[in-house]
Amino acid sequence: MGRMLFIVNPRAGKAQIRSNLLEVIDIFVKAGWQVEVHTTQAPLDAMGTAEERGSQMDMVVCSGGDGTLSETISGIMHLEEPPLLGYIPAGSTNDFASSLKIPSQMVKAAEYVVGGEPYAVDIGQFCRERHFVYVAAFGMFTEVSYMTPQEKKNLLGHQAYMLEGMKSLTNIKSYSLRLESDEMSLEGDFIFGMVTNTVSVGGFKGLVKTDVALNDGLFEVLMIRMPRTAMELKNILSSMILKEELSEYVYRFKTSRLSITFEDSADWVLDGEFGGSKTEVEIQNHRQRIQIMTNINGSDDF
């Protein structure tokens, strides 16, 4: 088959990769791959390793959460010819794996890597310096993903996000901004903004419309304007979770690129990791830029 670089985040999720690692590697070797394993040592290690060694590989596979996947893709996006990508989810929510119908069972996911088919997905570029796979966001709740300690994520999983998220309801901040895209112009005070290419965010499917295509060159954008009262905020959140008709404070649209200018800087989250504090943001969709191994349109019989 060729050479495979297997990037493993041993701390992701509940560290279950440790009990599955040998079986996963055995699946790769039996399929004919020459496997090189790298365990991540620090933040951004997956990105640096994928960029440094990816050009020598026929496939790069990563195991970890959405952040590990995002780092790995950011690394191979810097290559002139990105190799095939495989993903074995091992995080707390695994939103993008869910969108691609990659199973949460590691051994089954490994079988998808060697027995599936390449599927082209869109990749987002953030401020010409970073890339993201499925979400770039600012405002309410967004700090939960990167401020929740890994130990708490491992212990509580998805509940960790819920517990930490409730704390941010008591201190909602608004951001004065102007947004421009070919489809929409917005100006005013907003408490939340999200640019996505996924069917769920943080395990919730109600935040994103159901007609999502991962390879159409378009992002789904959600913007929430600052409500006047706490009751209006409650109604906004309820309508989104229950998938009811949205209020006058909520804007949804699709676009291939957009720019946002803030009066003061805003902290951004890219795929669950801190993406920097920005006053000017440009986001662009690179259509079908990465080929990821999956079985999204097939059966489980390889």
Disulfide bonds with the S-S distance in Angstrom:
none
